[in-house]
Amino acid sequence: MYLPEIDFLNLNNLPEILRINANSGCSWSEDIIREDLKKNSQNEITYIGAFATSTEASLLGYAVLGREKRFGLLMALAVDKNFRRIGIGTQLLMAVSDCATYLNMKRLKLKVRKSNSGAIALYKHFSFMNENIRQGYYSNGEDAIIMGAALPLKVI
Ligand SMILES: CC(C)(COP(=O)(O)OP(=O)(O)OC[C@H]1O[C@@H](n2cnc3c(N)ncnc32)[C@H](O)[C@@H]1OP(=O)(O)O)[C@@H](O)C(=O)NCCC(=O)NCCS
C-alpha cells in the first residue's frame, strides 16, 4: 500500500490529469476539464488528486465529485497505470466520501462500463450496489451499470 498526499486540484494540474486520462480510457475533452477546473467551486464539482510524496509531487490519480441535488456523483476516477493495485483508488474514494459527506450529500452514485471488472470490484469493496442498467450508454454501444452507496462510504 502507498500513502499519497490528497489535495484539491486546480488549473495547474491540467497537464497531469490529461496524462493520466491518456492511459485510462477517459475521453473527456481538455476544454471541459479546463472549464471545470476554472470554476473552482467545490460545491458543484470537486477534483481531488493523489500525489506522490516525493519532491516532484507528481499526480498519481484523481477523482471527480459532482452533485445532483442531495446525491453525489462520482464522475471520474483514474489512477496512473504504473501505480495501480497499491491502494490509490481506495484512498481517492475515501477522500471523495469525506468531501461528499461534508457537503451534506447522503448517497453517492456512479456509472461504470459493464466490462470494467476491476473498477466494479473496487466499488463493491465500498458497499456500492447495482441499481440500474443504462443500455448502450457508451459511444461503442456498451451498457453502463449504475451503482449507488450510502454516505459516508463503508469498506466491506
Ligand atoms: C479502477 C482503478 C481506479 C482502480 O485504482 P487502483 O488504485 O488500482 O485501486 P486499488 O489499488 O485501491 O484497488 C483496491 C481493490 O479494488 C480491486 N481492484 C482494483 N483494480 C482491480 C482490477 N484491475 N482487477 C480486479 N480487482 C481490482 C481489488 O480488490 C483491489 O484490492 P487488491 O489489490 O488488494 O486485490 C484503476 O484501475 C483505473 O484507473 N482504471 C482505469 C480508469 C477506470 O476504469 N476508472 C473507473 C471508471 S468508472
The ligand as an SDF file (V2000), in Angstrom:
LIG
                    3D

 48 50  0  0  0  0  0  0  0  0999 V2000
  -10.2380    1.2940  -11.3500 C   0  0  0  0  0  0  0  0  0  0  0  0
   -8.9890    1.9830  -10.8230 C   0  0  0  0  0  0  0  0  0  0  0  0
   -9.3050    3.4370  -10.4870 C   0  0  0  0  0  0  0  0  0  0  0  0
   -8.5230    1.2650   -9.5340 C   0  0  0  0  0  0  0  0  0  0  0  0
   -7.4780    2.0110   -8.9390 O   0  0  0  0  0  0  0  0  0  0  0  0
   -6.3540    1.2910   -8.0340 P   0  0  0  0  0  0  0  0  0  0  0  0
   -5.5530    2.3500   -7.4100 O   0  0  0  0  0  0  0  0  0  0  0  0
   -5.6260    0.2870   -8.8440 O   0  0  0  0  0  0  0  0  0  0  0  0
   -7.2740    0.5420   -6.9630 O   0  0  0  0  0  0  0  0  0  0  0  0
   -6.7990   -0.0450   -5.5450 P   0  0  0  0  0  0  0  0  0  0  0  0
   -5.3500   -0.3940   -5.5740 O   0  0  0  0  0  0  0  0  0  0  0  0
   -7.2380    0.8760   -4.4750 O   0  0  0  0  0  0  0  0  0  0  0  0
   -7.6730   -1.3930   -5.5170 O   0  0  0  0  0  0  0  0  0  0  0  0
   -8.4030   -1.7960   -4.3520 C   0  0  0  0  0  0  0  0  0  0  0  0
   -9.0880   -3.1290   -4.6310 C   0  0  0  0  0  0  0  0  0  0  0  0
  -10.0140   -2.9970   -5.7250 O   0  0  0  0  0  0  0  0  0  0  0  0
   -9.9850   -4.2070   -6.5200 C   0  0  0  0  0  0  0  0  0  0  0  0
   -9.4040   -3.9290   -7.8230 N   0  0  0  0  0  0  0  0  0  0  0  0
   -8.8670   -2.7670   -8.2670 C   0  0  0  0  0  0  0  0  0  0  0  0
   -8.4430   -2.9020   -9.5510 N   0  0  0  0  0  0  0  0  0  0  0  0
   -8.7130   -4.1680   -9.9040 C   0  0  0  0  0  0  0  0  0  0  0  0
   -8.5170   -4.8990  -11.1060 C   0  0  0  0  0  0  0  0  0  0  0  0
   -7.9540   -4.3510  -12.2000 N   0  0  0  0  0  0  0  0  0  0  0  0
   -8.9260   -6.1880  -11.1400 N   0  0  0  0  0  0  0  0  0  0  0  0
   -9.5090   -6.7650  -10.0780 C   0  0  0  0  0  0  0  0  0  0  0  0
   -9.7280   -6.1130   -8.8970 N   0  0  0  0  0  0  0  0  0  0  0  0
   -9.3390   -4.8280   -8.8170 C   0  0  0  0  0  0  0  0  0  0  0  0
   -9.0810   -5.1820   -5.7800 C   0  0  0  0  0  0  0  0  0  0  0  0
   -9.8780   -5.9120   -4.8710 O   0  0  0  0  0  0  0  0  0  0  0  0
   -8.1360   -4.2290   -5.0510 C   0  0  0  0  0  0  0  0  0  0  0  0
   -7.5640   -4.8060   -3.9050 O   0  0  0  0  0  0  0  0  0  0  0  0
   -6.2320   -5.7380   -4.0760 P   0  0  0  0  0  0  0  0  0  0  0  0
   -5.2860   -5.0080   -4.9830 O   0  0  0  0  0  0  0  0  0  0  0  0
   -5.7390   -5.8590   -2.6560 O   0  0  0  0  0  0  0  0  0  0  0  0
   -6.7150   -7.0300   -4.6780 O   0  0  0  0  0  0  0  0  0  0  0  0
   -7.7980    1.8960  -11.8540 C   0  0  0  0  0  0  0  0  0  0  0  0
   -7.6670    0.5600  -12.3010 O   0  0  0  0  0  0  0  0  0  0  0  0
   -8.0110    2.7800  -13.0850 C   0  0  0  0  0  0  0  0  0  0  0  0
   -7.6370    3.9590  -13.0850 O   0  0  0  0  0  0  0  0  0  0  0  0
   -8.5890    2.2220  -14.1600 N   0  0  0  0  0  0  0  0  0  0  0  0
   -8.8070    2.9810  -15.4130 C   0  0  0  0  0  0  0  0  0  0  0  0
   -9.8830    4.0190  -15.2500 C   0  0  0  0  0  0  0  0  0  0  0  0
  -11.1940    3.4040  -14.7910 C   0  0  0  0  0  0  0  0  0  0  0  0
  -11.6040    2.3350  -15.2440 O   0  0  0  0  0  0  0  0  0  0  0  0
  -11.8670    4.1290  -13.8750 N   0  0  0  0  0  0  0  0  0  0  0  0
  -13.1800    3.7430  -13.3660 C   0  0  0  0  0  0  0  0  0  0  0  0
  -14.2330    4.3660  -14.2570 C   0  0  0  0  0  0  0  0  0  0  0  0
  -15.8590    4.1300  -13.5790 S   0  0  0  0  0  0  0  0  0  0  0  0
  1  2  1  0
  2  3  1  0
  2  4  1  0
  2 36  1  0
  4  5  1  0
  5  6  1  0
  6  7  2  0
  6  8  1  0
  6  9  1  0
  9 10  1  0
 10 11  2  0
 10 12  1  0
 10 13  1  0
 13 14  1  0
 14 15  1  0
 15 16  1  0
 15 30  1  0
 16 17  1  0
 17 18  1  0
 17 28  1  0
 18 19  1  0
 18 27  1  0
 19 20  2  0
 20 21  1  0
 21 22  1  0
 21 27  2  0
 22 23  1  0
 22 24  2  0
 24 25  1  0
 25 26  2  0
 26 27  1  0
 28 29  1  0
 28 30  1  0
 30 31  1  0
 31 32  1  0
 32 33  2  0
 32 34  1  0
 32 35  1  0
 36 37  1  0
 36 38  1  0
 38 39  2  0
 38 40  1  0
 40 41  1  0
 41 42  1  0
 42 43  1  0
 43 44  2  0
 43 45  1  0
 45 46  1  0
 46 47  1  0
 47 48  1  0
M  END
$$$$
